Amino acid sequence: MHEISCAWKSDMSFVANVNGHELVLDADESFGGHDQGPRPKPLVLAALAGCSGMDVVSLLRKMREPVSWFNMRVQGQLSEEHPKTYTSVRIIYEFKASDGLKDEAVRKAVDLSQERYCGVSALLKKAIPVEFEIAYL
């Protein structure tokens, strides 16, 4: 079981304790906050990126692929109506073309993360489409 605590501090500010790390959540000023931390919904996107990214790096290292730089951009499409939820998510996995990575290894690592290992992706896929692409910069 995982458990976090999340304490209200003031106005729209909360402090979550996650694995012994404090994380401030806040709203922007138009919603009564002071913009002292991220909003909750984008943290879902960050959790997805962190979960899948850790899988991909671990798998590529096991394959002895020469990764020197790796980035992900995650886009979440929000609904117009309340409650505003993500209606779809897209992950763009970015790698350096100059690293000499084998495309088949990268695709295998990303596919394994998306289809087998990433629990955040598996959870989101129960509710919305999660798509991805691989880009070499």
MOFEN-V727537 format. One record per helix or strand of 2 or more residues. SS is the DSSP state (a for helix, b for strand). FROM is the first residue (numbers start at 0). TO is the last residue. Records with the same first field share a line. If there is no record, write none. Layout:
BEGIN
SS = FROM-TO ; FROM-TO
END
This chain:
BEGIN
b = 4-9 ; 12-17 ; 20-24 ; 69-77 ; 85-94 ; 128-135
a = 28-30 ; 39-61 ; 96-98 ; 102-116 ; 118-124
END
